[in-house]
């Protein structure tokens, strides 16, 4: 999912693709308005010959859903499908298959995204299952698995970042956070300078989990918290992208971690 802060620019782009093709090479097959002034769908395909590289895998298509939230925030969701070849030739009912596939994708976009799409205030926390967006929320029943990795960077704090991993559930018998080794590098020096400064069980707002805080390379930190079962996982890094690490003290990075982590809250059932 990609976001742009300019819905009108997206509309101009869609219309340009419709006139001249996507990236100058891909063919625009269909463009549909799903919600006036709020959601559009455009389907493109590659300009391949059936008897060449797509003979076995089929003709590839790309379907892009563009939708708008408040303040002209525009999102793009992308989906893919293929139409099988007929022994290296275009199928006799190619256009009928194409139309059916596009109708199926449109139905999927409407049911899975647009039907549950709501606007959301900056600090509003939804009380039901779904996916939070900037300025919006896509409600669902919480039963369909999905994986999302989100990275948060902090203004004027270039040595630190927060990553939230959702949907990566542990399989039966898979090692938990405390059982796994943190892979920071293969060098003997890295291993020699690595130490765990804190680890153990830790419950956050009723969610039982495990915590592991690692320091290496002098002043680089990587902190982890994982809910029992693996979902969600939280990682916070300090100075890992800098040769000399962070200028913050160990006490300071621990204080930041212990302030940020408790803000994680479960969805109310």
C-alpha angles and dihedrals in degrees: 000000000000128000131207125180095224122072094178091056089053091052090051090049092051091051092047091052089049090055102040108014133256113300087348093284112056118083119236106228102178141356120195136180107222098176118012111253091353114061135025135170128208126186123199135176135197119258095242130149112240095229096055132058096340095053094106103025101041135234111314121227131187123206119196123194114201117192135170133221130183120309090029093285104163126198132196123208117188130205133175139210139166135215112216119238124237099240092310096323134095110270115253091239094041097135092045091052089046093052092046092050092049091049089051092051091048091051090050092050091049095047101039102036118009097044091058098035114126135166116246133198118238097260098026114126112202117229096215140058119286147090122294118220131180101281094355151059135213109210121209140159094263092237101100111085119232136162124225128176113191125183121203119200122190125228112253090358099099096161096064139060139171124218124194118196116193129182099021096123121187115249121230109287094009116141118262124227093270091048095050127081117233107238107215099155145317100251119111090225092056091050092047092052095046122100136164108237096185137002140158145090116329129177118207118195092331095318110119115215149132133270132204123178117190132189126190145153094038101292110010121116136194117182125190136190122179127185116229105275093030101268117138113018123190125200127181124187131196122191095342093131094049125082093225096037123226127332090220119106122243090250090053097051090047090052091051092049092048090051098046101041097059090058087074108104133183123241111263110245 
